[in-house]
Amino acid sequence: MRPMKTADRMGRLGTESAFEVLARAKALERQGKQIVHLEIGEPDFDTPPHIKEAAKRALDDGATHYGPSAGLPELREAIAKHVSETRGIPVSADQVVVTPGAKPIMFFTIMALAEPGDEVLYPDPGFPIYESMINYVGARAVPMPLIEDKRFRFDVDRFRASVTDRTRLIIVNSPANPTGGVLERSDLEAIAEVAIARGIPVLTDEVYSEMVYDGEFASIASLPGMAGLFIILDGFSKTYAMTGWRLGFGVFPDELVAPVSRLVTNSVSCTATFIQRAGIEAYEGPQDEPRRMIAEFRRRRQVIVDGLNRIPGISCVTPAGAFYAFPNIKGTGMSSRDFANILLNEYGVAALSGTSFGQYGEGYLRLSYANSIPNIQKALDRIAALARTLV
């Protein structure tokens, strides 16, 4: 038999290496090796009990059938209310599309707006699915380098020079994965100025919007003139420790709602109804658990940053948001990928190479501090042991 030939576009599809490293780490654990997991971007807390109870009630009430492709009206209303209150802008339920996880919003937005020959600007280092999906649809991925000296913000002049007549979409992520960087209002104003002048939509990934430790969260959607141009991507995974529930959403300009809803219909039909009921409870119920979780992340941030900055050959900017540290390891003389591989295989710490997030991630590691302080300290000791062999 001849080998099966896949479509050429499959060769342009990337991956999310966190899951690959997690699989390798689990394999080592099955061999008896003790691994400290700092690779996966997932809160180590459980979903708050009242949210789980809401899902159980929904199941008992028969919420096990198809729902509208764009989401249950009640959840879309709750999301619109939440976004309106947190961003200070008027948002209607008709602008909201609910999806199983937030990733489909990236996929559907890029599919709906970008074609071969078009260009899409995206942050680098950045969430790898941005570049993957841009390449998949045949558009040209144009990186916006994030700069350590600017706390992983970008160079405004370079951004302006990167925008051309072929630019069809600008992607921003603040607070950011993998750097923990947070864009300042002046950064957002520079992007908005260009977007408004040229009529370019902006996909703003705000899935970590509740996790800001320094300053306040600001959304480009809130800036004057951005109505009709912003697409907000958000979800329940991080703030409410609901990663496995797969519940996300997008807030779209009116003319994109129907096309994106058709993409939902053609791909996943709809999002599970009982999970959407849990999402309503997440927004409308008590917020004590998320606040406690974020306070604990703040404590862990200090421990991991202080510890990394004591290791010879390594330095780390304090992340302003999310739950990632992005230390500079250039002083060790080793590439990011080699350092991460040795760290896992010989020292038992699962971390991600900075190059998993783009070409400008070389010389860095991503460490998720969604783990206990004792485990973070254990990881720091092991990272220091490896660094001492190199410096």
C-alpha positions in Angstrom: 0.0 0.0 0.0 1.1 3.5 -0.7 1.6 5.7 2.4 -1.3 8.0 3.0 -0.6 11.6 1.8 -1.8 14.4 4.0 -2.7 17.8 2.7 0.2 20.2 2.3 -1.3 22.6 4.8 -0.8 20.0 7.6 2.9 20.6 7.2 2.3 24.2 8.2 0.5 23.3 11.4 2.6 23.7 14.6 1.9 22.4 18.1 1.9 23.4 21.7 5.1 21.9 23.2 3.8 22.1 26.8 1.8 19.0 26.1 4.8 17.2 24.5 7.1 18.0 27.4 4.3 16.9 29.8 4.1 13.5 28.0 7.9 13.1 28.3 7.8 14.0 32.0 5.0 11.5 32.6 7.1 8.8 30.8 10.0 9.5 33.1 7.8 9.3 36.1 6.6 5.9 35.0 10.3 4.9 35.1 10.4 6.0 38.7 12.0 9.4 38.3 10.7 12.3 40.4 9.7 15.3 38.3 8.8 18.8 39.3 6.3 20.1 36.8 6.8 23.7 35.8 5.9 23.1 32.1 2.1 23.2 31.9 0.1 26.4 32.0 -2.6 25.2 34.3 -3.6 26.3 37.8 -2.9 23.6 40.4 -6.1 24.5 42.3 -9.4 22.7 41.9 -12.4 24.3 40.3 -14.4 26.1 43.1 -17.1 23.8 44.6 -20.1 26.0 43.8 -19.2 25.8 40.0 -19.0 22.1 40.2 -22.3 21.9 42.0 -23.9 24.1 39.3 -22.7 21.6 36.6 -24.1 18.7 38.6 -27.5 20.4 38.9 -27.5 21.1 35.2 -26.9 17.5 34.4 -29.7 16.4 36.8 -31.9 19.0 35.1 -31.3 17.5 31.7 -28.8 20.0 30.3 -27.3 17.3 28.1 -28.6 18.2 24.7 -27.6 20.5 21.8 -27.6 24.2 22.3 -27.2 27.2 20.0 -23.9 27.2 18.1 -23.1 30.7 19.5 -23.9 29.6 23.1 -26.7 29.6 25.5 -28.5 33.0 25.6 -28.1 33.1 29.5 -24.4 32.6 29.3 -23.9 35.1 26.5 -25.8 37.6 28.6 -23.6 36.9 31.7 -20.4 37.2 29.6 -21.6 40.5 28.0 -22.4 41.9 31.5 -19.0 40.8 32.8 -17.0 42.2 29.8 -19.0 45.5 30.0 -18.2 45.9 33.7 -14.5 44.9 33.5 -13.6 46.8 30.3 -15.9 49.7 30.8 -17.5 49.4 27.4 -21.0 48.5 26.1 -21.1 44.9 25.0 -24.3 43.1 23.9 -25.0 39.4 24.2 -25.3 39.3 20.4 -21.6 40.0 20.1 -20.6 37.0 22.1 -19.7 33.6 20.7 -19.1 30.7 23.2 -16.6 27.9 22.3 -15.2 24.8 23.8 -12.1 26.5 25.2 -10.6 29.8 24.0 -8.3 28.3 21.3 -11.1 28.1 18.8 -11.5 31.9 19.0 -7.9 32.2 17.7 -8.6 29.6 15.0 -11.9 31.0 13.8 -10.8 34.6 13.9 -7.7 33.9 11.8 -9.7 31.7 9.4 -12.3 34.3 9.0 -10.0 37.2 8.3 -6.7 36.0 6.8 -6.0 34.5 3.4 -2.8 33.5 1.4 -0.9 36.7 0.7 -2.2 38.5 3.8 -0.1 39.4 6.8 -0.9 39.0 10.5 1.2 40.6 13.3 1.6 38.6 16.5 3.8 38.7 19.6 7.1 36.8 19.8 7.8 35.2 22.2 4.1 34.4 22.2 1.5 31.6 22.5 2.6 29.2 19.7 -0.9 28.7 18.3 -1.0 32.2 16.9 1.9 31.5 14.5 0.7 28.0 13.8 -2.8 29.1 12.7 -1.5 32.0 10.7 0.8 29.6 8.8 -2.0 27.0 8.5 -4.3 29.4 6.6 -1.4 30.4 4.3 -1.0 33.9 5.5 2.4 35.4 6.4 3.2 35.5 10.1 4.9 38.8 11.1 6.5 38.7 14.6 6.4 41.6 17.0 9.5 41.0 19.2 8.9 41.4 22.9 11.9 43.0 24.6 13.2 42.0 28.0 14.6 45.5 28.8 11.0 46.8 28.4 9.6 44.1 30.7 8.6 42.2 27.6 6.7 44.9 25.9 7.4 45.7 22.2 9.1 48.5 20.3 6.4 50.9 19.1 8.5 52.1 16.1 9.2 48.6 14.9 5.5 47.8 15.3 4.5 50.7 13.1 7.1 49.8 10.5 5.8 46.2 10.4 2.3 47.2 9.4 1.7 47.2 5.6 -1.2 47.4 3.2 -1.4 43.6 3.5 -1.8 43.5 7.2 -5.3 42.0 8.0 -5.1 41.3 11.7 -3.0 42.4 14.7 -2.8 40.0 17.7 -2.0 41.2 21.2 -1.8 39.3 24.4 -1.7 41.0 27.8 -1.0 39.7 30.4 1.2 37.5 28.2 2.1 33.9 27.9 5.0 33.0 28.1 6.6 36.2 29.5 4.1 37.4 32.1 4.5 40.9 30.5 1.7 43.4 30.6 1.3 46.1 27.9 1.0 49.7 29.1 -1.7 52.0 28.0 0.8 53.8 25.8 1.5 50.6 24.0 -2.2 49.9 23.4 -2.7 53.5 22.2 0.0 53.0 19.6 -1.6 49.9 18.3 -5.1 51.4 18.4 -3.9 54.5 16.4 -2.6 52.3 13.6 -5.6 49.9 13.7 -8.1 52.8 13.5 -6.2 54.6 10.8 -6.0 51.5 8.6 -9.2 49.7 9.7 -7.3 46.6 10.9 -9.0 44.4 13.4 -7.2 43.6 16.7 -7.5 40.2 18.4 -6.8 40.9 22.0 -6.1 37.7 24.0 -7.2 38.6 27.6 -7.4 35.1 29.1 -5.1 36.2 32.0 -6.8 39.6 32.5 -7.7 38.8 36.1 -4.0 38.0 36.9 -2.3 41.3 37.1 0.1 42.0 40.0 1.7 45.3 39.1 -0.6 48.1 38.0 -4.0 47.6 36.5 -5.3 45.6 33.5 -6.1 47.6 30.5 -7.9 46.4 27.3 -7.3 47.9 23.9 -11.1 47.3 23.4 -11.7 50.2 25.9 -9.8 52.8 23.9 -11.8 55.4 21.9 -12.3 54.5 18.3 -11.8 50.7 18.8 -15.5 49.8 18.7 -16.0 47.6 15.6 -12.4 46.7 15.4 -11.7 44.7 18.6 -12.1 41.0 19.1 -11.8 39.9 22.7 -10.6 36.4 23.5 -11.2 35.2 27.0 -12.3 32.1 29.0 -12.8 30.4 32.3 -9.8 28.1 32.3 -7.3 30.3 34.2 -9.3 32.5 36.5 -11.6 29.7 37.7 -9.2 26.7 37.4 -11.5 25.2 34.7 -8.9 24.1 32.2 -10.4 20.7 31.6 -13.9 22.0 31.3 -13.1 23.7 27.9 -15.1 26.9 28.1 -14.1 30.1 26.3 -15.6 32.9 24.3 -15.0 35.7 21.9 -16.6 39.2 21.7 -16.8 40.2 18.1 -17.8 43.1 15.9 -21.4 42.5 14.7 -20.4 41.5 11.1 -18.1 38.7 12.4 -20.6 37.0 14.7 -22.5 35.1 12.0 -19.3 33.9 10.1 -17.7 32.7 13.3 -20.9 31.0 14.5 -21.0 29.1 11.2 -17.5 28.0 11.8 -18.7 26.7 15.2 -21.6 24.9 13.5 -19.3 23.3 11.0 -16.7 22.1 13.5 -18.0 21.4 17.0 -21.7 22.2 16.6 -21.9 23.8 20.1 -20.4 23.9 23.5 -21.7 21.4 26.1 -24.8 22.9 27.7 -24.1 21.7 31.3 -20.6 23.3 31.1 -22.1 26.6 30.0 -24.4 26.5 33.0 -21.3 26.1 35.2 -19.9 29.2 33.4 -22.9 31.3 34.4 -22.3 30.3 38.0 -18.6 31.2 37.7 -19.5 34.8 36.8 -22.5 35.2 39.0 -21.4 33.2 42.1 -18.9 34.0 44.8 -15.4 35.2 43.7 -13.6 34.3 46.9 -11.8 31.3 45.5 -10.3 33.1 42.4 -9.1 35.9 44.7 -7.3 33.4 47.0 -5.8 31.6 44.1 -4.4 34.9 42.6 -3.0 35.9 46.0 -1.2 32.6 46.2 0.2 33.1 42.7 1.6 36.5 43.8 3.4 34.8 46.7 4.9 32.2 44.4 5.9 34.8 41.9 8.2 36.4 44.5 9.7 33.1 45.5 10.5 32.0 42.0 11.9 35.3 40.8 14.0 35.8 43.9 15.3 32.3 43.6 16.2 32.6 39.9 18.0 35.8 40.4 20.3 34.2 42.9 21.5 31.6 40.4 24.7 32.4 38.5 24.2 32.8 34.8 20.4 33.3 35.2 18.4 36.5 35.6 14.6 37.0 35.7 12.4 40.1 35.1 9.5 40.1 37.6 6.4 39.2 35.6 3.6 41.7 35.9 0.9 39.2 35.2 -0.2 35.6 34.4 1.6 32.8 36.3 4.8 32.4 34.3 8.5 33.4 34.8 10.6 33.8 31.7 14.2 33.8 33.0 17.2 34.7 30.8 19.7 31.8 30.8 22.1 33.3 28.3 24.8 33.5 31.0 25.0 29.7 31.1 26.2 29.5 27.5 23.7 26.9 26.7 20.8 27.1 24.2 17.3 27.1 25.5 16.3 23.7 24.1 19.5 22.0 25.4 19.1 23.5 28.8 15.4 22.5 29.0 16.2 18.9 27.8 19.1 18.4 30.3 17.0 20.0 33.1 14.2 17.4 32.5 16.3 14.3 31.7 19.0 14.7 34.3 17.6 17.0 37.0 14.0 16.2 37.0 12.4 19.6 36.3 10.0 19.9 33.4 10.3 23.4 31.8 9.8 24.8 28.3 12.4 26.2 26.0 11.9 29.8 25.1 12.1 28.8 21.5 8.8 26.9 21.9 7.3 30.4 21.8 9.1 31.7 18.8 12.5 32.7 17.5 12.9 35.6 19.9 12.5 33.1 22.8 16.1 31.9 22.4 18.1 32.3 25.5 15.1 32.0 27.8 13.0 29.3 29.6 9.3 29.4 30.5 8.6 28.3 34.1 5.0 28.0 35.3 4.7 28.8 39.0 1.3 27.1 39.2 2.8 24.7 41.6 3.4 24.7 45.4 6.1 26.8 47.0 8.0 23.6 48.3 8.0 22.2 44.7 9.1 25.6 43.3 12.0 25.7 45.8 12.9 22.1 44.9 13.0 23.1 41.2 15.1 26.2 41.9 17.7 24.0 43.8 17.9 21.7 40.8 18.1 24.5 38.2 20.9 26.0 40.3 22.7 22.6 40.4 22.6 22.5 36.6 23.7 26.1 36.3 26.7 25.5 38.5 28.1 22.9 36.0 27.9 25.5 33.3 29.1 28.8 34.8 
